[in-house]
């Protein structure tokens, strides 16, 4: 019988991470910022098996 740790090796967790790119205009006397665009990064990680008491 396989353990949960052995089965977890067959899976990959993929989650999107949204990162805004902020641009600050170079105008005298103006304090402002705007979001130029949003980068989407796919973060991949292996699942981590935890005990029910630790969850």
PyMOL CGO cylinders between C-alpha atoms (Angstrom):
from pymol import cmd
from pymol.cgo import CYLINDER

trace = [
    CYLINDER, 0.00, 0.00, 0.00, 1.28, 3.46, -0.91, 0.3, 1, 1, 1, 1, 1, 1,
    CYLINDER, 1.28, 3.46, -0.91, 1.66, 6.26, 1.60, 0.3, 1, 1, 1, 1, 1, 1,
    CYLINDER, 1.66, 6.26, 1.60, 0.30, 9.74, 1.04, 0.3, 1, 1, 1, 1, 1, 1,
    CYLINDER, 0.30, 9.74, 1.04, 3.88, 11.05, 0.62, 0.3, 1, 1, 1, 1, 1, 1,
    CYLINDER, 3.88, 11.05, 0.62, 4.50, 8.62, -2.25, 0.3, 1, 1, 1, 1, 1, 1,
    CYLINDER, 4.50, 8.62, -2.25, 1.24, 9.55, -3.98, 0.3, 1, 1, 1, 1, 1, 1,
    CYLINDER, 1.24, 9.55, -3.98, 1.89, 13.29, -3.51, 0.3, 1, 1, 1, 1, 1, 1,
    CYLINDER, 1.89, 13.29, -3.51, 5.00, 13.02, -5.74, 0.3, 1, 1, 1, 1, 1, 1,
    CYLINDER, 5.00, 13.02, -5.74, 2.69, 12.56, -8.76, 0.3, 1, 1, 1, 1, 1, 1,
    CYLINDER, 2.69, 12.56, -8.76, 0.94, 15.93, -8.24, 0.3, 1, 1, 1, 1, 1, 1,
    CYLINDER, 0.94, 15.93, -8.24, 1.99, 19.55, -8.80, 0.3, 1, 1, 1, 1, 1, 1,
    CYLINDER, 1.99, 19.55, -8.80, 0.17, 22.49, -7.28, 0.3, 1, 1, 1, 1, 1, 1,
    CYLINDER, 0.17, 22.49, -7.28, -0.10, 25.42, -9.71, 0.3, 1, 1, 1, 1, 1, 1,
    CYLINDER, -0.10, 25.42, -9.71, -1.44, 28.74, -8.50, 0.3, 1, 1, 1, 1, 1, 1,
    CYLINDER, -1.44, 28.74, -8.50, -1.58, 32.07, -10.31, 0.3, 1, 1, 1, 1, 1, 1,
    CYLINDER, -1.58, 32.07, -10.31, 0.21, 35.02, -8.69, 0.3, 1, 1, 1, 1, 1, 1,
    CYLINDER, 0.21, 35.02, -8.69, -0.83, 38.49, -9.84, 0.3, 1, 1, 1, 1, 1, 1,
    CYLINDER, -0.83, 38.49, -9.84, 1.87, 41.17, -9.63, 0.3, 1, 1, 1, 1, 1, 1,
    CYLINDER, 1.87, 41.17, -9.63, 0.96, 44.75, -10.53, 0.3, 1, 1, 1, 1, 1, 1,
    CYLINDER, 0.96, 44.75, -10.53, 3.62, 46.84, -12.31, 0.3, 1, 1, 1, 1, 1, 1,
    CYLINDER, 3.62, 46.84, -12.31, 3.45, 50.40, -10.96, 0.3, 1, 1, 1, 1, 1, 1,
    CYLINDER, 3.45, 50.40, -10.96, 4.66, 53.42, -12.94, 0.3, 1, 1, 1, 1, 1, 1,
    CYLINDER, 4.66, 53.42, -12.94, 5.39, 56.76, -11.29, 0.3, 1, 1, 1, 1, 1, 1,
    CYLINDER, 5.39, 56.76, -11.29, 5.07, 59.75, -13.68, 0.3, 1, 1, 1, 1, 1, 1,
    CYLINDER, 5.07, 59.75, -13.68, 7.93, 62.26, -13.63, 0.3, 1, 1, 1, 1, 1, 1,
    CYLINDER, 7.93, 62.26, -13.63, 5.91, 65.47, -13.41, 0.3, 1, 1, 1, 1, 1, 1,
    CYLINDER, 5.91, 65.47, -13.41, 6.98, 68.23, -11.07, 0.3, 1, 1, 1, 1, 1, 1,
    CYLINDER, 6.98, 68.23, -11.07, 4.58, 68.87, -8.22, 0.3, 1, 1, 1, 1, 1, 1,
    CYLINDER, 4.58, 68.87, -8.22, 2.52, 65.75, -8.92, 0.3, 1, 1, 1, 1, 1, 1,
    CYLINDER, 2.52, 65.75, -8.92, 2.58, 62.79, -6.57, 0.3, 1, 1, 1, 1, 1, 1,
    CYLINDER, 2.58, 62.79, -6.57, 0.90, 59.93, -8.37, 0.3, 1, 1, 1, 1, 1, 1,
    CYLINDER, 0.90, 59.93, -8.37, 1.27, 56.34, -9.44, 0.3, 1, 1, 1, 1, 1, 1,
    CYLINDER, 1.27, 56.34, -9.44, -0.60, 54.15, -11.86, 0.3, 1, 1, 1, 1, 1, 1,
    CYLINDER, -0.60, 54.15, -11.86, -0.71, 50.46, -12.63, 0.3, 1, 1, 1, 1, 1, 1,
    CYLINDER, -0.71, 50.46, -12.63, 0.78, 49.98, -16.08, 0.3, 1, 1, 1, 1, 1, 1,
    CYLINDER, 0.78, 49.98, -16.08, -0.13, 46.32, -16.31, 0.3, 1, 1, 1, 1, 1, 1,
    CYLINDER, -0.13, 46.32, -16.31, -0.46, 43.17, -14.24, 0.3, 1, 1, 1, 1, 1, 1,
    CYLINDER, -0.46, 43.17, -14.24, 1.96, 40.28, -14.64, 0.3, 1, 1, 1, 1, 1, 1,
    CYLINDER, 1.96, 40.28, -14.64, 0.61, 36.78, -14.12, 0.3, 1, 1, 1, 1, 1, 1,
    CYLINDER, 0.61, 36.78, -14.12, 3.12, 34.27, -12.83, 0.3, 1, 1, 1, 1, 1, 1,
    CYLINDER, 3.12, 34.27, -12.83, 2.35, 30.57, -12.41, 0.3, 1, 1, 1, 1, 1, 1,
    CYLINDER, 2.35, 30.57, -12.41, 3.84, 29.35, -9.14, 0.3, 1, 1, 1, 1, 1, 1,
    CYLINDER, 3.84, 29.35, -9.14, 4.46, 25.61, -9.12, 0.3, 1, 1, 1, 1, 1, 1,
    CYLINDER, 4.46, 25.61, -9.12, 5.13, 23.63, -5.96, 0.3, 1, 1, 1, 1, 1, 1,
    CYLINDER, 5.13, 23.63, -5.96, 4.99, 20.09, -4.69, 0.3, 1, 1, 1, 1, 1, 1,
    CYLINDER, 4.99, 20.09, -4.69, 2.21, 19.21, -2.27, 0.3, 1, 1, 1, 1, 1, 1,
    CYLINDER, 2.21, 19.21, -2.27, 3.18, 18.91, 1.37, 0.3, 1, 1, 1, 1, 1, 1,
    CYLINDER, 3.18, 18.91, 1.37, 1.61, 16.20, 3.49, 0.3, 1, 1, 1, 1, 1, 1,
    CYLINDER, 1.61, 16.20, 3.49, 0.78, 17.35, 7.02, 0.3, 1, 1, 1, 1, 1, 1,
    CYLINDER, 0.78, 17.35, 7.02, -0.85, 15.65, 9.98, 0.3, 1, 1, 1, 1, 1, 1,
    CYLINDER, -0.85, 15.65, 9.98, -4.47, 16.54, 10.68, 0.3, 1, 1, 1, 1, 1, 1,
    CYLINDER, -4.47, 16.54, 10.68, -3.40, 18.06, 14.01, 0.3, 1, 1, 1, 1, 1, 1,
    CYLINDER, -3.40, 18.06, 14.01, -1.00, 20.44, 12.19, 0.3, 1, 1, 1, 1, 1, 1,
    CYLINDER, -1.00, 20.44, 12.19, -3.53, 21.58, 9.56, 0.3, 1, 1, 1, 1, 1, 1,
]
cmd.load_cgo(trace, "trace")
